């Protein structure tokens, strides 16, 4: 699409193909921007979830140590 757009810009704007291709290029550019935005959001959510998982794993590890210490004292 970019190639067609660049080619048409070099030619006469009165070319009958100009407007449909420019509309399609515009629509594809908007769709691309939306997909990129969604990927960035997904990436941020994944990083957030990873941080939460690490926090939960740390908490579980801490609680397991407490349980082990309590079991050692009871023995």
N, CA, C, O and CB atoms as a CASP TS submission, in Angstrom:
PFRMAT TS
TARGET T0000
AUTHOR 0000-0000-0000
METHOD Language model
MODEL 1
PARENT N/A
ATOM      1  N   UNK     1       0.831  -1.194   0.000  1.00  0.00           N
ATOM      2  CA  UNK     1       0.000   0.000   0.000  1.00  0.00           C
ATOM      3  C   UNK     1       0.876   1.258   0.000  1.00  0.00           C
ATOM      4  O   UNK     1       0.597   2.230  -0.703  1.00  0.00           O
ATOM      5  CB  UNK     1      -0.945  -0.002   1.218  1.00  0.00           C
ATOM      6  N   UNK     2       1.929   1.214   0.799  1.00  0.00           N
ATOM      7  CA  UNK     2       2.808   2.392   0.851  1.00  0.00           C
ATOM      8  C   UNK     2       3.427   2.655  -0.524  1.00  0.00           C
ATOM      9  O   UNK     2       3.565   3.805  -0.940  1.00  0.00           O
ATOM     10  CB  UNK     2       3.925   2.197   1.914  1.00  0.00           C
ATOM     11  N   UNK     3       3.801   1.572  -1.227  1.00  0.00           N
ATOM     12  CA  UNK     3       4.381   1.703  -2.566  1.00  0.00           C
ATOM     13  C   UNK     3       3.372   2.368  -3.510  1.00  0.00           C
ATOM     14  O   UNK     3       3.721   3.292  -4.245  1.00  0.00           O
ATOM     15  CB  UNK     3       4.809   0.311  -3.118  1.00  0.00           C
ATOM     16  N   UNK     4       2.118   1.891  -3.486  1.00  0.00           N
ATOM     17  CA  UNK     4       1.091   2.493  -4.338  1.00  0.00           C
ATOM     18  C   UNK     4       0.869   3.960  -3.983  1.00  0.00           C
ATOM     19  O   UNK     4       0.712   4.807  -4.863  1.00  0.00           O
ATOM     20  CB  UNK     4      -0.226   1.718  -4.213  1.00  0.00           C
ATOM     21  N   UNK     5       0.858   4.244  -2.701  1.00  0.00           N
ATOM     22  CA  UNK     5       0.649   5.629  -2.261  1.00  0.00           C
ATOM     23  C   UNK     5       1.780   6.519  -2.785  1.00  0.00           C
ATOM     24  O   UNK     5       1.532   7.585  -3.348  1.00  0.00           O
ATOM     25  CB  UNK     5       0.570   5.708  -0.707  1.00  0.00           C
ATOM     26  N   UNK     6       3.021   6.068  -2.593  1.00  0.00           N
ATOM     27  CA  UNK     6       4.162   6.863  -3.055  1.00  0.00           C
ATOM     28  C   UNK     6       4.147   7.028  -4.572  1.00  0.00           C
ATOM     29  O   UNK     6       4.447   8.104  -5.089  1.00  0.00           O
ATOM     30  CB  UNK     6       5.476   6.211  -2.614  1.00  0.00           C
ATOM     31  N   UNK     7       3.800   5.965  -5.274  1.00  0.00           N
ATOM     32  CA  UNK     7       3.735   6.016  -6.731  1.00  0.00           C
ATOM     33  C   UNK     7       2.676   7.021  -7.183  1.00  0.00           C
ATOM     34  O   UNK     7       2.913   7.818  -8.091  1.00  0.00           O
ATOM     35  CB  UNK     7       3.431   4.619  -7.307  1.00  0.00           C
ATOM     36  N   UNK     8       1.516   6.977  -6.547  1.00  0.00           N
ATOM     37  CA  UNK     8       0.435   7.888  -6.928  1.00  0.00           C
ATOM     38  C   UNK     8       0.764   9.334  -6.575  1.00  0.00           C
ATOM     39  O   UNK     8       0.338  10.253  -7.274  1.00  0.00           O
ATOM     40  CB  UNK     8      -0.865   7.475  -6.249  1.00  0.00           C
ATOM     41  N   UNK     9       1.510   9.540  -5.509  1.00  0.00           N
ATOM     42  CA  UNK     9       1.859  10.914  -5.147  1.00  0.00           C
ATOM     43  C   UNK     9       2.771  11.532  -6.200  1.00  0.00           C
ATOM     44  O   UNK     9       2.775  12.747  -6.399  1.00  0.00           O
ATOM     45  CB  UNK     9       2.538  10.955  -3.769  1.00  0.00           C
ATOM     46  N   UNK    10       3.543  10.679  -6.870  1.00  0.00           N
ATOM     47  CA  UNK    10       4.420  11.183  -7.919  1.00  0.00           C
ATOM     48  C   UNK    10       3.637  11.488  -9.195  1.00  0.00           C
ATOM     49  O   UNK    10       4.050  12.299 -10.024  1.00  0.00           O
ATOM     50  CB  UNK    10       5.531  10.174  -8.211  1.00  0.00           C
ATOM     51  N   UNK    11       2.504  10.817  -9.326  1.00  0.00           N
ATOM     52  CA  UNK    11       1.680  11.030 -10.524  1.00  0.00           C
ATOM     53  C   UNK    11       0.656  12.135 -10.255  1.00  0.00           C
ATOM     54  O   UNK    11       0.614  12.747  -9.188  1.00  0.00           O
ATOM     55  CB  UNK    11       0.963   9.710 -10.946  1.00  0.00           C
ATOM     56  N   UNK    12      -0.136  12.344 -11.244  1.00  0.00           N
ATOM     57  CA  UNK    12      -1.196  13.344 -11.150  1.00  0.00           C
ATOM     58  C   UNK    12      -2.243  12.906 -10.128  1.00  0.00           C
ATOM     59  O   UNK    12      -2.688  11.758 -10.152  1.00  0.00           O
ATOM     60  CB  UNK    12      -1.852  13.574 -12.530  1.00  0.00           C
ATOM     61  N   UNK    13      -2.633  13.795  -9.248  1.00  0.00           N
ATOM     62  CA  UNK    13      -3.630  13.499  -8.229  1.00  0.00           C
ATOM     63  C   UNK    13      -4.993  13.244  -8.869  1.00  0.00           C
ATOM     64  O   UNK    13      -5.872  12.666  -8.229  1.00  0.00           O
ATOM     65  CB  UNK    13      -3.722  14.649  -7.218  1.00  0.00           C
ATOM     66  N   UNK    14      -5.177  13.653 -10.084  1.00  0.00           N
ATOM     67  CA  UNK    14      -6.441  13.422 -10.789  1.00  0.00           C
ATOM     68  C   UNK    14      -6.609  11.965 -11.219  1.00  0.00           C
ATOM     69  O   UNK    14      -7.656  11.588 -11.745  1.00  0.00           O
ATOM     70  CB  UNK    14      -6.528  14.327 -12.008  1.00  0.00           C
ATOM     71  N   UNK    15      -5.597  11.160 -11.002  1.00  0.00           N
ATOM     72  CA  UNK    15      -5.679   9.738 -11.339  1.00  0.00           C
ATOM     73  C   UNK    15      -6.885   9.137 -10.610  1.00  0.00           C
ATOM     74  O   UNK    15      -7.032   9.346  -9.406  1.00  0.00           O
ATOM     75  CB  UNK    15      -4.351   8.983 -10.954  1.00  0.00           C
ATOM     76  N   UNK    16      -7.754   8.392 -11.314  1.00  0.00           N
ATOM     77  CA  UNK    16      -8.955   7.836 -10.674  1.00  0.00           C
ATOM     78  C   UNK    16      -8.645   6.828  -9.568  1.00  0.00           C
ATOM     79  O   UNK    16      -9.504   6.563  -8.728  1.00  0.00           O
ATOM     80  CB  UNK    16      -9.823   7.175 -11.714  1.00  0.00           C
ATOM     81  N   UNK    17      -7.446   6.266  -9.550  1.00  0.00           N
ATOM     82  CA  UNK    17      -7.073   5.310  -8.510  1.00  0.00           C
ATOM     83  C   UNK    17      -6.626   6.001  -7.225  1.00  0.00           C
ATOM     84  O   UNK    17      -6.552   5.373  -6.169  1.00  0.00           O
ATOM     85  CB  UNK    17      -5.969   4.403  -9.013  1.00  0.00           C
ATOM     86  N   UNK    18      -6.334   7.275  -7.319  1.00  0.00           N
ATOM     87  CA  UNK    18      -5.743   7.993  -6.190  1.00  0.00           C
ATOM     88  C   UNK    18      -6.621   7.945  -4.933  1.00  0.00           C
ATOM     89  O   UNK    18      -6.158   7.532  -3.870  1.00  0.00           O
ATOM     90  CB  UNK    18      -5.489   9.437  -6.580  1.00  0.00           C
ATOM     91  N   UNK    19      -7.852   8.357  -5.051  1.00  0.00           N
ATOM     92  CA  UNK    19      -8.716   8.455  -3.865  1.00  0.00           C
ATOM     93  C   UNK    19      -8.990   7.101  -3.209  1.00  0.00           C
ATOM     94  O   UNK    19      -8.858   7.002  -1.989  1.00  0.00           O
ATOM     95  CB  UNK    19     -10.031   9.101  -4.243  1.00  0.00           C
ATOM     96  N   UNK    20      -9.364   6.049  -3.952  1.00  0.00           N
ATOM     97  CA  UNK    20      -9.605   4.752  -3.301  1.00  0.00           C
ATOM     98  C   UNK    20      -8.368   4.198  -2.596  1.00  0.00           C
ATOM     99  O   UNK    20      -8.460   3.640  -1.502  1.00  0.00           O
ATOM    100  CB  UNK    20     -10.088   3.746  -4.326  1.00  0.00           C
ATOM    101  N   UNK    21      -7.210   4.360  -3.238  1.00  0.00           N
ATOM    102  CA  UNK    21      -5.984   3.846  -2.619  1.00  0.00           C
ATOM    103  C   UNK    21      -5.644   4.652  -1.374  1.00  0.00           C
ATOM    104  O   UNK    21      -5.226   4.083  -0.365  1.00  0.00           O
ATOM    105  CB  UNK    21      -4.807   3.885  -3.619  1.00  0.00           C
ATOM    106  N   UNK    22      -5.815   5.961  -1.429  1.00  0.00           N
ATOM    107  CA  UNK    22      -5.530   6.788  -0.258  1.00  0.00           C
ATOM    108  C   UNK    22      -6.480   6.465   0.895  1.00  0.00           C
ATOM    109  O   UNK    22      -6.071   6.455   2.056  1.00  0.00           O
ATOM    110  CB  UNK    22      -5.631   8.273  -0.620  1.00  0.00           C
ATOM    111  N   UNK    23      -7.748   6.200   0.573  1.00  0.00           N
ATOM    112  CA  UNK    23      -8.699   5.819   1.619  1.00  0.00           C
ATOM    113  C   UNK    23      -8.296   4.497   2.240  1.00  0.00           C
ATOM    114  O   UNK    23      -8.334   4.340   3.460  1.00  0.00           O
ATOM    115  CB  UNK    23     -10.125   5.729   1.056  1.00  0.00           C
ATOM    116  N   UNK    24      -7.906   3.539   1.397  1.00  0.00           N
ATOM    117  CA  UNK    24      -7.484   2.223   1.891  1.00  0.00           C
ATOM    118  C   UNK    24      -6.211   2.355   2.724  1.00  0.00           C
ATOM    119  O   UNK    24      -6.084   1.740   3.783  1.00  0.00           O
ATOM    120  CB  UNK    24      -7.255   1.241   0.714  1.00  0.00           C
ATOM    121  N   UNK    25      -5.277   3.161   2.237  1.00  0.00           N
ATOM    122  CA  UNK    25      -4.039   3.388   2.980  1.00  0.00           C
ATOM    123  C   UNK    25      -4.333   3.999   4.348  1.00  0.00           C
ATOM    124  O   UNK    25      -3.743   3.609   5.355  1.00  0.00           O
ATOM    125  CB  UNK    25      -3.092   4.300   2.184  1.00  0.00           C
ATOM    126  N   UNK    26      -5.237   4.945   4.368  1.00  0.00           N
ATOM    127  CA  UNK    26      -5.629   5.596   5.622  1.00  0.00           C
ATOM    128  C   UNK    26      -6.258   4.590   6.576  1.00  0.00           C
ATOM    129  O   UNK    26      -5.936   4.560   7.763  1.00  0.00           O
ATOM    130  CB  UNK    26      -6.607   6.752   5.349  1.00  0.00           C
ATOM    131  N   UNK    27      -7.164   3.762   6.042  1.00  0.00           N
ATOM    132  CA  UNK    27      -7.833   2.763   6.882  1.00  0.00           C
ATOM    133  C   UNK    27      -6.827   1.755   7.421  1.00  0.00           C
ATOM    134  O   UNK    27      -6.886   1.383   8.593  1.00  0.00           O
ATOM    135  CB  UNK    27      -8.936   2.037   6.089  1.00  0.00           C
ATOM    136  N   UNK    28      -5.901   1.309   6.571  1.00  0.00           N
ATOM    137  CA  UNK    28      -4.879   0.363   7.019  1.00  0.00           C
ATOM    138  C   UNK    28      -3.952   0.997   8.055  1.00  0.00           C
ATOM    139  O   UNK    28      -3.546   0.340   9.014  1.00  0.00           O
ATOM    140  CB  UNK    28      -4.064  -0.143   5.825  1.00  0.00           C
ATOM    141  N   UNK    29      -3.622   2.254   7.865  1.00  0.00           N
ATOM    142  CA  UNK    29      -2.764   2.947   8.833  1.00  0.00           C
ATOM    143  C   UNK    29      -3.446   3.041  10.194  1.00  0.00           C
ATOM    144  O   UNK    29      -2.808   2.848  11.229  1.00  0.00           O
ATOM    145  CB  UNK    29      -2.404   4.356   8.324  1.00  0.00           C
ATOM    146  N   UNK    30      -4.737   3.337  10.188  1.00  0.00           N
ATOM    147  CA  UNK    30      -5.480   3.415  11.447  1.00  0.00           C
ATOM    148  C   UNK    30      -5.566   2.037  12.104  1.00  0.00           C
ATOM    149  O   UNK    30      -5.408   1.906  13.318  1.00  0.00           O
ATOM    150  CB  UNK    30      -6.897   3.984  11.207  1.00  0.00           C
ATOM    151  N   UNK    31      -5.819   1.015  11.289  1.00  0.00           N
ATOM    152  CA  UNK    31      -5.899  -0.350  11.826  1.00  0.00           C
ATOM    153  C   UNK    31      -4.555  -0.775  12.411  1.00  0.00           C
ATOM    154  O   UNK    31      -4.508  -1.383  13.481  1.00  0.00           O
ATOM    155  CB  UNK    31      -6.338  -1.343  10.724  1.00  0.00           C
ATOM    156  N   UNK    32      -3.476  -0.462  11.725  1.00  0.00           N
ATOM    157  CA  UNK    32      -2.140  -0.775  12.206  1.00  0.00           C
ATOM    158  C   UNK    32      -1.868  -0.077  13.542  1.00  0.00           C
ATOM    159  O   UNK    32      -1.341  -0.686  14.473  1.00  0.00           O
ATOM    160  CB  UNK    32      -1.088  -0.366  11.164  1.00  0.00           C
ATOM    161  N   UNK    33      -2.228   1.184  13.626  1.00  0.00           N
ATOM    162  CA  UNK    33      -2.022   1.938  14.873  1.00  0.00           C
ATOM    163  C   UNK    33      -2.824   1.318  16.013  1.00  0.00           C
ATOM    164  O   UNK    33      -2.336   1.241  17.140  1.00  0.00           O
ATOM    165  CB  UNK    33      -2.421   3.421  14.688  1.00  0.00           C
ATOM    166  N   UNK    34      -4.046   0.878  15.732  1.00  0.00           N
ATOM    167  CA  UNK    34      -4.872   0.262  16.767  1.00  0.00           C
ATOM    168  C   UNK    34      -4.274  -1.070  17.220  1.00  0.00           C
ATOM    169  O   UNK    34      -4.238  -1.360  18.416  1.00  0.00           O
ATOM    170  CB  UNK    34      -6.303   0.053  16.255  1.00  0.00           C
ATOM    171  N   UNK    35      -3.808  -1.874  16.272  1.00  0.00           N
ATOM    172  CA  UNK    35      -3.194  -3.161  16.616  1.00  0.00           C
ATOM    173  C   UNK    35      -1.937  -2.920  17.454  1.00  0.00           C
ATOM    174  O   UNK    35      -1.707  -3.606  18.450  1.00  0.00           O
ATOM    175  CB  UNK    35      -2.848  -3.974  15.329  1.00  0.00           C
ATOM    176  N   UNK    36      -1.149  -1.970  17.055  1.00  0.00           N
ATOM    177  CA  UNK    36       0.073  -1.648  17.811  1.00  0.00           C
ATOM    178  C   UNK    36      -0.277  -1.197  19.230  1.00  0.00           C
ATOM    179  O   UNK    36       0.370  -1.606  20.194  1.00  0.00           O
ATOM    180  CB  UNK    36       0.890  -0.543  17.086  1.00  0.00           C
ATOM    181  N   UNK    37      -1.292  -0.364  19.350  1.00  0.00           N
ATOM    182  CA  UNK    37      -1.741   0.105  20.663  1.00  0.00           C
ATOM    183  C   UNK    37      -2.202  -1.071  21.520  1.00  0.00           C
ATOM    184  O   UNK    37      -1.862  -1.154  22.701  1.00  0.00           O
ATOM    185  CB  UNK    37      -2.882   1.136  20.510  1.00  0.00           C
ATOM    186  N   UNK    38      -2.976  -1.981  20.924  1.00  0.00           N
ATOM    187  CA  UNK    38      -3.450  -3.159  21.656  1.00  0.00           C
ATOM    188  C   UNK    38      -2.294  -4.044  22.100  1.00  0.00           C
ATOM    189  O   UNK    38      -2.315  -4.579  23.209  1.00  0.00           O
ATOM    190  CB  UNK    38      -4.417  -3.967  20.795  1.00  0.00           C
ATOM    191  N   UNK    39      -1.286  -4.204  21.251  1.00  0.00           N
ATOM    192  CA  UNK    39      -0.116  -4.997  21.619  1.00  0.00           C
ATOM    193  C   UNK    39       0.648  -4.352  22.768  1.00  0.00           C
ATOM    194  O   UNK    39       1.109  -5.042  23.677  1.00  0.00           O
ATOM    195  CB  UNK    39       0.805  -5.177  20.414  1.00  0.00           C
ATOM    196  N   UNK    40       0.779  -3.048  22.728  1.00  0.00           N
ATOM    197  CA  UNK    40       1.468  -2.348  23.819  1.00  0.00           C
ATOM    198  C   UNK    40       0.700  -2.509  25.126  1.00  0.00           C
ATOM    199  O   UNK    40       1.300  -2.739  26.176  1.00  0.00           O
ATOM    200  CB  UNK    40       1.640  -0.849  23.483  1.00  0.00           C
ATOM    201  N   UNK    41      -0.632  -2.388  25.065  1.00  0.00           N
ATOM    202  CA  UNK    41      -1.446  -2.580  26.267  1.00  0.00           C
ATOM    203  C   UNK    41      -1.313  -3.994  26.797  1.00  0.00           C
ATOM    204  O   UNK    41      -1.186  -4.198  28.005  1.00  0.00           O
ATOM    205  CB  UNK    41      -2.912  -2.270  25.977  1.00  0.00           C
ATOM    206  N   UNK    42      -1.342  -4.967  25.907  1.00  0.00           N
ATOM    207  CA  UNK    42      -1.207  -6.366  26.312  1.00  0.00           C
ATOM    208  C   UNK    42       0.147  -6.614  26.966  1.00  0.00           C
ATOM    209  O   UNK    42       0.247  -7.328  27.964  1.00  0.00           O
ATOM    210  CB  UNK    42      -1.389  -7.295  25.105  1.00  0.00           C
ATOM    211  N   UNK    43       1.169  -6.024  26.398  1.00  0.00           N
ATOM    212  CA  UNK    43       2.515  -6.174  26.951  1.00  0.00           C
ATOM    213  C   UNK    43       2.590  -5.588  28.358  1.00  0.00           C
ATOM    214  O   UNK    43       3.179  -6.193  29.254  1.00  0.00           O
ATOM    215  CB  UNK    43       3.550  -5.497  26.039  1.00  0.00           C
ATOM    216  N   UNK    44       1.995  -4.416  28.552  1.00  0.00           N
ATOM    217  CA  UNK    44       2.000  -3.795  29.888  1.00  0.00           C
ATOM    218  C   UNK    44       1.212  -4.653  30.884  1.00  0.00           C
ATOM    219  O   UNK    44       1.634  -4.816  32.029  1.00  0.00           O
ATOM    220  CB  UNK    44       1.401  -2.362  29.825  1.00  0.00           C
ATOM    221  N   UNK    45       0.077  -5.199  30.454  1.00  0.00           N
ATOM    222  CA  UNK    45      -0.716  -6.061  31.330  1.00  0.00           C
ATOM    223  C   UNK    45       0.062  -7.317  31.693  1.00  0.00           C
ATOM    224  O   UNK    45       0.021  -7.763  32.839  1.00  0.00           O
ATOM    225  CB  UNK    45      -2.047  -6.436  30.660  1.00  0.00           C
ATOM    226  N   UNK    46       0.777  -7.896  30.719  1.00  0.00           N
ATOM    227  CA  UNK    46       1.571  -9.085  30.986  1.00  0.00           C
ATOM    228  C   UNK    46       2.666  -8.778  32.009  1.00  0.00           C
ATOM    229  O   UNK    46       2.885  -9.554  32.940  1.00  0.00           O
ATOM    230  CB  UNK    46       2.186  -9.623  29.685  1.00  0.00           C
ATOM    231  N   UNK    47       3.343  -7.663  31.838  1.00  0.00           N
ATOM    232  CA  UNK    47       4.382  -7.278  32.791  1.00  0.00           C
ATOM    233  C   UNK    47       3.793  -7.078  34.181  1.00  0.00           C
ATOM    234  O   UNK    47       4.394  -7.489  35.174  1.00  0.00           O
ATOM    235  CB  UNK    47       5.090  -6.000  32.327  1.00  0.00           C
ATOM    236  N   UNK    48       2.633  -6.453  34.260  1.00  0.00           N
ATOM    237  CA  UNK    48       1.961  -6.244  35.537  1.00  0.00           C
ATOM    238  C   UNK    48       1.620  -7.582  36.192  1.00  0.00           C
ATOM    239  O   UNK    48       1.822  -7.767  37.392  1.00  0.00           O
ATOM    240  CB  UNK    48       0.689  -5.404  35.344  1.00  0.00           C
ATOM    241  N   UNK    49       1.103  -8.509  35.391  1.00  0.00           N
ATOM    242  CA  UNK    49       0.747  -9.824  35.926  1.00  0.00           C
ATOM    243  C   UNK    49       1.992 -10.574  36.394  1.00  0.00           C
ATOM    244  O   UNK    49       1.949 -11.264  37.413  1.00  0.00           O
ATOM    245  CB  UNK    49      -0.004 -10.650  34.866  1.00  0.00           C
ATOM    246  N   UNK    50       3.088 -10.449  35.670  1.00  0.00           N
ATOM    247  CA  UNK    50       4.330 -11.091  36.083  1.00  0.00           C
ATOM    248  C   UNK    50       4.815 -10.537  37.422  1.00  0.00           C
ATOM    249  O   UNK    50       5.282 -11.285  38.281  1.00  0.00           O
ATOM    250  CB  UNK    50       5.407 -10.903  35.012  1.00  0.00           C
ATOM    251  N   UNK    51       4.700  -9.232  37.588  1.00  0.00           N
ATOM    252  CA  UNK    51       5.109  -8.616  38.854  1.00  0.00           C
ATOM    253  C   UNK    51       4.222  -9.108  40.000  1.00  0.00           C
ATOM    254  O   UNK    51       4.714  -9.392  41.092  1.00  0.00           O
ATOM    255  CB  UNK    51       5.047  -7.074  38.752  1.00  0.00           C
ATOM    256  N   UNK    52       2.917  -9.206  39.747  1.00  0.00           N
ATOM    257  CA  UNK    52       2.001  -9.703  40.772  1.00  0.00           C
ATOM    258  C   UNK    52       2.312 -11.156  41.117  1.00  0.00           C
ATOM    259  O   UNK    52       2.284 -11.540  42.287  1.00  0.00           O
ATOM    260  CB  UNK    52       0.545  -9.569  40.302  1.00  0.00           C
ATOM    261  N   UNK    53       2.609 -11.969  40.094  1.00  0.00           N
ATOM    262  CA  UNK    53       2.945 -13.375  40.319  1.00  0.00           C
ATOM    263  C   UNK    53       4.222 -13.494  41.157  1.00  0.00           C
ATOM    264  O   UNK    53       4.301 -14.336  42.051  1.00  0.00           O
ATOM    265  CB  UNK    53       3.116 -14.113  38.970  1.00  0.00           C
ATOM    266  N   UNK    54       5.206 -12.664  40.871  1.00  0.00           N
ATOM    267  CA  UNK    54       6.442 -12.698  41.652  1.00  0.00           C
ATOM    268  C   UNK    54       6.152 -12.320  43.098  1.00  0.00           C
ATOM    269  O   UNK    54       6.709 -12.912  44.022  1.00  0.00           O
ATOM    270  CB  UNK    54       7.502 -11.748  41.047  1.00  0.00           C
ATOM    271  N   UNK    55       5.286 -11.342  43.292  1.00  0.00           N
ATOM    272  CA  UNK    55       4.904 -10.949  44.647  1.00  0.00           C
ATOM    273  C   UNK    55       4.185 -12.077  45.374  1.00  0.00           C
ATOM    274  O   UNK    55       4.441 -12.323  46.553  1.00  0.00           O
ATOM    275  CB  UNK    55       4.019  -9.711  44.609  1.00  0.00           C
ATOM    276  N   UNK    56       3.290 -12.758  44.676  1.00  0.00           N
ATOM    277  CA  UNK    56       2.580 -13.884  45.289  1.00  0.00           C
ATOM    278  C   UNK    56       3.531 -15.039  45.600  1.00  0.00           C
ATOM    279  O   UNK    56       3.422 -15.665  46.654  1.00  0.00           O
ATOM    280  CB  UNK    56       1.454 -14.366  44.367  1.00  0.00           C
ATOM    281  N   UNK    57       4.452 -15.321  44.698  1.00  0.00           N
ATOM    282  CA  UNK    57       5.438 -16.378  44.938  1.00  0.00           C
ATOM    283  C   UNK    57       6.309 -16.044  46.150  1.00  0.00           C
ATOM    284  O   UNK    57       6.636 -16.923  46.948  1.00  0.00           O
ATOM    285  CB  UNK    57       6.320 -16.585  43.691  1.00  0.00           C
ATOM    286  N   UNK    58       6.674 -14.792  46.279  1.00  0.00           N
ATOM    287  CA  UNK    58       7.483 -14.358  47.429  1.00  0.00           C
ATOM    288  C   UNK    58       6.691 -14.534  48.724  1.00  0.00           C
ATOM    289  O   UNK    58       7.225 -14.997  49.733  1.00  0.00           O
ATOM    290  CB  UNK    58       7.926 -12.875  47.264  1.00  0.00           C
ATOM    291  N   UNK    59       5.402 -14.156  48.681  1.00  0.00           N
ATOM    292  CA  UNK    59       4.555 -14.309  49.863  1.00  0.00           C
ATOM    293  C   UNK    59       4.381 -15.784  50.240  1.00  0.00           C
ATOM    294  O   UNK    59       4.443 -16.136  51.417  1.00  0.00           O
ATOM    295  CB  UNK    59       3.186 -13.663  49.618  1.00  0.00           C
ATOM    296  N   UNK    60       4.164 -16.637  49.249  1.00  0.00           N
ATOM    297  CA  UNK    60       4.016 -18.076  49.515  1.00  0.00           C
ATOM    298  C   UNK    60       5.299 -18.619  50.127  1.00  0.00           C
ATOM    299  O   UNK    60       5.256 -19.383  51.091  1.00  0.00           O
ATOM    300  CB  UNK    60       3.667 -18.851  48.212  1.00  0.00           C
ATOM    301  N   UNK    61       6.429 -18.230  49.573  1.00  0.00           N
ATOM    302  CA  UNK    61       7.720 -18.684  50.097  1.00  0.00           C
ATOM    303  C   UNK    61       7.894 -18.246  51.548  1.00  0.00           C
ATOM    304  O   UNK    61       8.338 -19.024  52.392  1.00  0.00           O
ATOM    305  CB  UNK    61       8.877 -18.141  49.234  1.00  0.00           C
ATOM    306  N   UNK    62       7.542 -17.003  51.825  1.00  0.00           N
ATOM    307  CA  UNK    62       7.662 -16.472  53.187  1.00  0.00           C
ATOM    308  C   UNK    62       6.762 -17.255  54.159  1.00  0.00           C
ATOM    309  O   UNK    62       7.196 -17.624  55.250  1.00  0.00           O
ATOM    310  CB  UNK    62       7.295 -14.964  53.210  1.00  0.00           C
ATOM    311  N   UNK    63       5.526 -17.500  53.760  1.00  0.00           N
ATOM    312  CA  UNK    63       4.591 -18.236  54.615  1.00  0.00           C
ATOM    313  C   UNK    63       5.031 -19.685  54.817  1.00  0.00           C
ATOM    314  O   UNK    63       4.845 -20.253  55.894  1.00  0.00           O
ATOM    315  CB  UNK    63       3.185 -18.199  54.014  1.00  0.00           C
ATOM    316  N   UNK    64       5.617 -20.282  53.771  1.00  0.00           N
ATOM    317  CA  UNK    64       6.114 -21.659  53.901  1.00  0.00           C
ATOM    318  C   UNK    64       7.254 -21.715  54.916  1.00  0.00           C
ATOM    319  O   UNK    64       7.341 -22.669  55.689  1.00  0.00           O
ATOM    320  CB  UNK    64       6.588 -22.203  52.528  1.00  0.00           C
ATOM    321  N   UNK    65       8.121 -20.718  54.924  1.00  0.00           N
ATOM    322  CA  UNK    65       9.208 -20.674  55.896  1.00  0.00           C
ATOM    323  C   UNK    65       8.647 -20.569  57.317  1.00  0.00           C
ATOM    324  O   UNK    65       9.135 -21.225  58.238  1.00  0.00           O
ATOM    325  CB  UNK    65      10.152 -19.487  55.599  1.00  0.00           C
ATOM    326  N   UNK    66       7.620 -19.738  57.480  1.00  0.00           N
ATOM    327  CA  UNK    66       6.995 -19.594  58.805  1.00  0.00           C
ATOM    328  C   UNK    66       6.406 -20.926  59.243  1.00  0.00           C
ATOM    329  O   UNK    66       6.581 -21.330  60.393  1.00  0.00           O
ATOM    330  CB  UNK    66       5.893 -18.496  58.785  1.00  0.00           C
ATOM    331  N   UNK    67       5.708 -21.616  58.339  1.00  0.00           N
ATOM    332  CA  UNK    67       5.111 -22.920  58.674  1.00  0.00           C
ATOM    333  C   UNK    67       6.198 -23.920  59.029  1.00  0.00           C
ATOM    334  O   UNK    67       6.054 -24.672  59.993  1.00  0.00           O
ATOM    335  CB  UNK    67       4.258 -23.457  57.498  1.00  0.00           C
ATOM    336  N   UNK    68       7.281 -23.941  58.270  1.00  0.00           N
ATOM    337  CA  UNK    68       8.384 -24.860  58.557  1.00  0.00           C
ATOM    338  C   UNK    68       8.990 -24.569  59.918  1.00  0.00           C
ATOM    339  O   UNK    68       9.316 -25.490  60.668  1.00  0.00           O
ATOM    340  CB  UNK    68       9.461 -24.767  57.473  1.00  0.00           C
ATOM    341  N   UNK    69       9.142 -23.285  60.239  1.00  0.00           N
ATOM    342  CA  UNK    69       9.707 -22.917  61.547  1.00  0.00           C
ATOM    343  C   UNK    69       8.769 -23.343  62.679  1.00  0.00           C
ATOM    344  O   UNK    69       9.217 -23.843  63.711  1.00  0.00           O
ATOM    345  CB  UNK    69       9.968 -21.388  61.616  1.00  0.00           C
ATOM    346  N   UNK    70       7.465 -23.142  62.477  1.00  0.00           N
ATOM    347  CA  UNK    70       6.496 -23.556  63.491  1.00  0.00           C
ATOM    348  C   UNK    70       6.494 -25.060  63.655  1.00  0.00           C
ATOM    349  O   UNK    70       6.389 -25.554  64.777  1.00  0.00           O
ATOM    350  CB  UNK    70       5.098 -23.069  63.130  1.00  0.00           C
ATOM    351  N   UNK    71       6.608 -25.800  62.567  1.00  0.00           N
ATOM    352  CA  UNK    71       6.655 -27.260  62.643  1.00  0.00           C
ATOM    353  C   UNK    71       7.929 -27.741  63.337  1.00  0.00           C
ATOM    354  O   UNK    71       7.897 -28.733  64.065  1.00  0.00           O
ATOM    355  CB  UNK    71       6.561 -27.866  61.242  1.00  0.00           C
ATOM    356  N   UNK    72       9.040 -27.053  63.119  1.00  0.00           N
ATOM    357  CA  UNK    72      10.297 -27.425  63.756  1.00  0.00           C
ATOM    358  C   UNK    72      10.208 -27.185  65.259  1.00  0.00           C
ATOM    359  O   UNK    72      10.751 -27.970  66.037  1.00  0.00           O
ATOM    360  CB  UNK    72      11.474 -26.631  63.148  1.00  0.00           C
ATOM    361  N   UNK    73       9.540 -26.123  65.681  1.00  0.00           N
ATOM    362  CA  UNK    73       9.396 -25.799  67.103  1.00  0.00           C
ATOM    363  C   UNK    73       8.470 -26.832  67.756  1.00  0.00           C
ATOM    364  O   UNK    73       8.721 -27.233  68.892  1.00  0.00           O
ATOM    365  CB  UNK    73       8.834 -24.343  67.296  1.00  0.00           C
ATOM    366  N   UNK    74       7.422 -27.269  67.080  1.00  0.00           N
ATOM    367  CA  UNK    74       6.469 -28.227  67.604  1.00  0.00           C
ATOM    368  C   UNK    74       7.078 -29.629  67.736  1.00  0.00           C
ATOM    369  O   UNK    74       6.599 -30.434  68.533  1.00  0.00           O
ATOM    370  CB  UNK    74       5.244 -28.272  66.713  1.00  0.00           C
ATOM    371  N   UNK    75       8.125 -29.925  66.965  1.00  0.00           N
ATOM    372  CA  UNK    75       8.684 -31.284  66.960  1.00  0.00           C
ATOM    373  C   UNK    75       9.500 -31.555  68.165  1.00  0.00           C
ATOM    374  O   UNK    75      10.039 -32.653  68.312  1.00  0.00           O
ATOM    375  CB  UNK    75       9.514 -31.514  65.748  1.00  0.00           C
TER
END
